[in-house]
Amino acid sequence: MLKQGRKWLIAGVAGIGLISLLGACGSDDSEASGELKDTYTVATDSSFVPFEFEEDGEYVGFDIDLINAVADEVGFDIELEVTNFDGIIPGLQTGSFDMAVAGIGITDERKKKIDYSDPYYESGLAIGVAADNESINGLGDLEGKSIATRLGSTSADFIKSSIDDADPQQYEQLDQAYLSVENGRDDAVLYDAPNVNYYIQTTGDDLKVVGDLYQAEDYAIAISEGQEKLVTAVNDALETIKENGTYDEIYEEWFGKSPE
């Protein structure tokens, strides 16, 4: 695993109710003056393998290494806040978090509420079904089916808008979505392709991927509004780590190949 020099503090956030108590964390005198701060609060999720997840009591993953590389390049420390995915955007809006890395897709709706860095990963949606399922082979076979996905995700919106008579079942934790298909409660899972593929590759033969890659989308670092200097600094850092090979090193560590 790539080791970064930046030190950060992990603080768990149980839910949206606590976010309102932290509302003052995202602003201080340096932010008001337009200067970069010494420490930024970064929200992440705990179960989006291989981007962010807990392993041996430590949060690791592609996104964790990436944000630490960005922090090292810009020169700030990170206070990591772990919360449910559906609490991230509201937390950025209230100022509880300065930034977030959690496989966050860029959408027009989210752009109305938060700012983004430049994209750092191109993703898409994949379908997973039980290994012995022969009736679902692509998107057209999901009509009228019960489809597991993640609460607050772009895949949930995709199911509602693109699949007729589908019944999206939204789960707070991703393992709940996969287990619901393995146990026969739902017909399929539809979620971000790297996570679907990683889960299936590392947990055995109960599920399989079918169909194509749907709705390509870019991931970016989400940033609370009004921090233009931070957005610029993060974008400059992303460009630098891509040019100096750090990004490729992180990518190969977590995906086993060079970025295309």
C-alpha positions in Angstrom: 0.0 0.0 0.0 1.3 3.5 -0.8 2.3 5.3 2.3 1.7 9.0 2.6 3.5 11.3 4.9 0.5 13.4 5.9 -1.0 12.8 9.3 -4.7 12.9 9.8 -7.2 12.5 12.6 -10.2 10.1 12.2 -13.5 11.1 13.7 -16.6 9.1 13.1 -19.9 10.9 12.4 -23.0 8.8 13.3 -25.6 10.6 11.2 -27.1 13.8 9.9 -28.3 14.9 13.3 -24.7 15.4 14.5 -23.8 17.3 11.4 -25.7 20.4 12.4 -23.7 20.5 15.7 -20.5 20.7 13.6 -21.6 23.5 11.3 -18.9 26.0 12.4 -16.0 23.6 11.6 -15.8 24.5 8.0 -15.0 28.2 8.4 -12.4 30.3 10.2 -10.5 33.5 9.8 -8.1 32.1 7.2 -11.0 31.0 5.0 -12.7 34.4 5.4 -9.5 36.1 4.2 -9.2 33.7 1.2 -6.1 32.0 2.6 -5.6 28.3 2.7 -6.0 26.7 6.2 -3.5 24.4 7.9 -6.1 21.7 8.4 -9.2 20.7 6.4 -12.0 18.4 7.4 -12.5 15.7 4.8 -15.6 13.5 4.8 -15.5 10.0 3.5 -17.5 6.8 3.6 -16.5 3.5 5.2 -17.5 0.8 2.8 -16.8 1.8 -0.8 -14.0 -0.7 -1.7 -11.5 -0.2 -3.1 -11.8 3.6 -2.7 -12.3 3.8 1.0 -12.9 1.1 3.7 -11.7 0.1 7.1 -8.9 -2.5 7.3 -7.2 -3.5 10.6 -8.6 -0.4 12.3 -7.4 2.0 9.7 -9.1 3.7 6.8 -7.5 2.8 3.5 -8.2 2.9 -0.2 -7.6 4.7 -3.5 -9.4 7.8 -2.4 -7.6 7.9 0.9 -4.2 7.7 -0.7 -5.3 10.3 -3.3 -6.5 12.9 -0.8 -3.3 12.4 1.2 -1.2 12.9 -1.9 -3.1 16.1 -2.7 -2.7 17.3 0.9 1.0 16.6 0.8 1.4 18.5 -2.4 -0.6 21.6 -1.3 0.7 21.5 2.3 -2.2 21.0 4.6 -3.3 18.4 7.2 -6.5 16.4 7.1 -9.1 15.7 9.7 -11.0 12.6 8.4 -14.7 12.4 9.2 -16.4 9.0 8.4 -20.1 9.2 7.8 -22.8 7.6 5.7 -22.7 8.5 2.0 -26.1 10.2 2.0 -24.8 12.6 4.7 -21.8 13.9 2.8 -23.5 16.5 0.5 -25.6 18.0 3.4 -22.5 18.1 5.5 -20.6 20.1 2.8 -23.6 22.4 2.5 -23.7 23.2 6.2 -19.9 23.7 6.4 -19.4 20.6 8.6 -16.9 19.3 6.0 -14.5 21.3 3.8 -14.1 18.5 1.3 -15.2 14.9 0.6 -13.7 11.9 -1.2 -16.1 8.9 -1.5 -16.4 8.1 -5.2 -18.6 11.2 -5.6 -20.0 11.5 -9.2 -20.2 14.9 -10.8 -23.9 15.8 -11.5 -25.7 19.0 -12.4 -27.9 18.7 -9.4 -24.9 18.5 -7.0 -23.2 21.4 -8.7 -26.0 23.6 -7.4 -25.0 22.7 -3.8 -21.3 22.2 -3.8 -18.1 22.7 -5.8 -15.9 20.1 -7.4 -12.3 19.6 -8.2 -11.3 18.4 -11.7 -12.3 14.8 -12.3 -9.8 12.1 -11.1 -11.5 8.9 -12.1 -13.9 7.8 -14.8 -16.5 5.3 -13.7 -19.9 3.8 -14.8 -22.6 1.6 -13.5 -22.6 -2.3 -13.5 -25.2 -4.9 -12.8 -24.6 -7.8 -10.4 -26.9 -10.8 -10.1 -26.8 -14.2 -8.4 -24.3 -16.5 -10.1 -27.1 -19.0 -11.1 -29.4 -16.3 -12.5 -29.9 -16.8 -16.3 -32.9 -14.4 -16.8 -31.1 -11.1 -16.3 -28.4 -10.4 -18.8 -28.6 -6.6 -19.2 -30.4 -3.4 -18.5 -33.6 -4.4 -20.4 -34.1 -7.4 -18.2 -34.4 -5.3 -15.1 -37.9 -3.9 -15.9 -40.2 -4.6 -13.0 -37.4 -6.1 -10.9 -36.3 -5.3 -7.4 -32.9 -3.6 -7.6 -30.5 -3.0 -4.7 -28.4 0.1 -4.7 -27.0 2.6 -2.3 -29.0 5.3 -0.5 -28.4 8.8 -2.0 -26.3 7.6 -5.0 -26.5 8.5 -8.7 -27.3 4.8 -9.4 -30.6 5.2 -7.4 -31.5 8.1 -9.6 -30.6 6.1 -12.7 -32.8 3.2 -11.7 -35.8 5.6 -11.2 -35.3 7.4 -14.5 -34.1 4.7 -16.8 -35.7 1.4 -15.9 -39.5 1.0 -16.3 -41.5 -0.3 -13.3 -38.3 -1.0 -11.4 -38.3 -1.1 -7.6 -35.1 0.5 -6.3 -34.2 -0.8 -2.8 -31.7 1.7 -1.3 -29.4 0.6 1.5 -27.1 2.7 3.7 -24.3 0.2 3.6 -23.1 -1.4 0.4 -22.7 -4.9 1.9 -26.4 -4.8 2.7 -27.1 -4.3 -1.0 -25.0 -7.2 -2.1 -26.2 -9.5 0.6 -29.8 -8.8 -0.4 -29.1 -10.2 -3.8 -27.1 -13.2 -2.5 -30.1 -14.0 -0.2 -32.7 -13.6 -2.9 -34.4 -10.6 -1.4 -33.6 -8.5 -4.5 -33.2 -9.5 -8.1 -30.0 -7.5 -8.8 -27.6 -4.9 -7.6 -26.8 -1.9 -9.8 -24.0 0.3 -8.6 -20.6 1.8 -9.5 -18.7 -0.7 -11.6 -15.4 -0.6 -9.8 -17.1 -1.5 -6.5 -19.3 -4.2 -8.0 -16.4 -5.8 -9.7 -14.2 -5.6 -6.6 -16.8 -7.0 -4.4 -17.4 -10.0 -6.7 -13.7 -10.6 -7.2 -12.9 -10.7 -3.5 -16.0 -12.4 -1.9 -16.4 -15.6 -3.9 -18.8 -17.0 -6.5 -22.2 -16.0 -5.2 -22.6 -13.1 -7.7 -21.6 -12.3 -11.3 -21.5 -9.2 -13.5 -23.9 -9.1 -16.5 -24.5 -6.5 -19.2 -22.5 -3.5 -20.3 -21.1 -0.5 -18.5 -23.9 2.1 -18.1 -24.0 5.9 -17.6 -20.3 6.7 -17.6 -19.5 9.4 -15.0 -16.5 11.1 -13.5 -15.5 11.1 -9.8 -14.2 14.3 -8.3 -13.2 15.7 -4.9 -16.3 17.5 -3.5 -15.6 20.9 -1.9 -17.9 23.1 0.1 -18.9 26.3 -1.8 -17.0 29.6 -1.3 -13.4 28.1 -1.2 -12.2 29.1 -4.6 -8.5 29.2 -3.6 -8.8 25.6 -2.2 -10.4 24.4 -5.5 -7.5 25.9 -7.4 -4.9 24.4 -5.1 -6.5 21.0 -5.2 -6.7 21.1 -9.0 -3.1 22.2 -9.3 -2.1 19.3 -6.9 -4.1 16.7 -9.0 -2.3 17.9 -12.1 1.1 17.6 -10.4 0.6 14.1 -9.0 -0.6 12.9 -12.4 2.5 14.4 -14.1 5.1 13.1 -11.5 3.7 9.5 -11.5 2.2 9.6 -8.0 -1.3 9.1 -9.4 -0.2 6.1 -11.4 1.4 4.5 -8.4 -1.8 4.9 -6.3 -3.9 3.6 -9.2 -1.8 0.5 -9.7 -1.8 -0.2 -6.0 -5.6 -0.4 -5.8 -6.6 -1.6 -9.3 -3.6 -3.8 -10.3 -3.0 -2.0 -13.5 -2.0 1.3 -15.0 -4.7 3.9 -15.8 -5.8 3.8 -19.4 
